[in-house]
Amino acid sequence: MNQLLIKDKLPVNITEMYLMVLILESQPISQRRASTTLAVDEGLMTRMVKHLTALGLIHKQAAERDKRVKELTLTADGKELLDYGLSQFNEWWESFEADLGDIDINHLGRELYDISKVVLSDRHQTPLRNDRVDAE
């Protein structure tokens, strides 16, 4: 998906697009909540927010109730760029969707979700040992 953004010379990466979608669906959303929802560390979130703010795609301001909380909203330019980017993803998907007729996408999604749960579980946080080949 990043390649689609690069091809169109869009000034954002896919993680920033995810953030913009989240903001659109939840605005306003606190920067901390966005970081937690997207599972990115607060340092990366800060860099993304600075970048998107500098581009004029999102707006960051203190919350009315608690000035320590920074709320994010999408600007008109951000909405326009997001609409364009999502339309490109949609065209990309439609370009090969017909070829997936025999594949149950929902089943595949559930299986990928199960795989990600195993990969992310603490019980599997061990070194990969890529330098060793088993003799089986």
C-alpha positions in Angstrom: 0.0 0.0 0.0 2.9 2.3 0.7 3.9 1.8 -3.0 0.5 3.3 -4.1 1.2 6.4 -1.9 4.7 6.7 -3.4 3.4 6.3 -6.9 1.0 9.1 -6.5 3.6 11.2 -4.7 1.4 11.6 -1.7 3.3 13.1 1.3 2.2 10.5 3.8 2.9 6.8 4.5 0.5 4.1 5.3 0.7 4.4 9.0 -0.1 8.1 8.7 -3.1 7.2 6.5 -4.3 4.7 9.2 -4.0 7.6 11.7 -6.0 9.9 9.4 -8.7 7.2 9.0 -8.9 6.8 12.8 -9.2 10.5 13.3 -11.9 10.8 10.7 -13.9 8.0 12.3 -13.4 9.2 15.9 -12.8 12.9 15.8 -11.8 14.4 18.0 -9.5 11.7 19.3 -6.8 12.2 21.9 -3.3 11.7 20.7 -2.7 9.1 23.4 -5.9 7.1 22.5 -4.8 7.2 18.8 -1.4 5.9 19.8 -2.9 3.0 21.8 -5.5 2.2 19.1 -2.9 2.0 16.4 -0.4 0.2 18.7 2.4 2.7 18.0 4.7 4.1 20.6 4.1 7.7 21.7 7.4 8.8 20.1 6.3 7.7 16.7 2.8 9.1 17.2 4.4 12.5 18.1 6.5 12.4 14.9 3.4 11.5 12.8 1.3 14.2 14.4 4.0 16.8 13.8 4.4 15.8 10.2 0.7 15.7 9.4 0.2 19.0 11.3 3.0 20.6 9.3 1.4 19.4 6.1 -1.9 21.0 7.2 -3.7 17.6 7.1 -4.7 17.4 10.8 -5.2 19.9 13.6 -4.0 19.4 17.1 -5.4 21.4 20.1 -5.9 21.1 23.8 -9.1 19.6 24.9 -11.7 21.9 26.5 -12.1 19.8 29.7 -8.4 19.0 30.2 -5.7 21.2 28.6 -3.1 18.4 29.0 -5.1 16.2 26.6 -4.3 16.9 22.9 -7.1 16.2 20.6 -6.7 15.5 16.9 -9.1 16.4 14.1 -8.8 16.2 10.3 -8.6 19.4 8.3 -10.5 19.9 5.0 -7.1 19.2 3.1 -6.7 16.1 5.2 -10.1 14.8 4.3 -9.5 15.5 0.6 -6.1 13.7 0.7 -7.7 10.8 2.6 -10.6 10.5 0.2 -8.1 10.4 -2.7 -5.8 7.9 -1.0 -8.7 5.6 -0.1 -10.1 5.7 -3.6 -6.7 4.6 -4.9 -6.7 1.7 -2.5 -10.2 0.8 -3.6 -9.2 0.9 -7.3 -6.1 -1.3 -6.4 -8.3 -3.8 -4.6 -10.9 -3.9 -7.4 -8.1 -4.6 -9.9 -7.6 -8.1 -8.6 -10.8 -8.8 -6.5 -12.3 -10.9 -9.3 -9.3 -13.2 -9.3 -10.1 -14.0 -5.6 -13.4 -15.6 -6.3 -12.5 -19.0 -4.8 -11.0 -17.5 -1.7 -13.1 -16.8 1.4 -11.7 -13.4 2.4 -13.5 -13.5 5.8 -12.0 -16.9 6.6 -8.6 -15.7 5.5 -9.0 -12.6 7.7 -9.9 -14.7 10.7 -6.9 -17.0 10.1 -4.5 -14.0 9.8 -6.0 -12.6 13.0 -5.3 -15.9 14.8 -1.8 -16.0 13.5 -1.1 -12.4 14.7 -2.4 -13.3 18.2 0.1 -16.1 18.4 2.9 -14.0 17.0 2.2 -11.1 19.4 1.6 -13.3 22.5 4.2 -13.1 25.3 4.8 -16.8 25.3 6.4 -16.6 21.8 8.7 -13.7 22.5 11.8 -15.7 21.9 14.8 -15.1 19.6 14.2 -16.2 16.0 17.6 -17.9 15.7 17.6 -17.2 11.9 21.3 -18.2 11.7 20.5 -21.9 12.6 18.9 -24.4 10.2 17.3 -27.5 11.7 18.4 -30.8 10.1 15.0 -32.4 9.6 
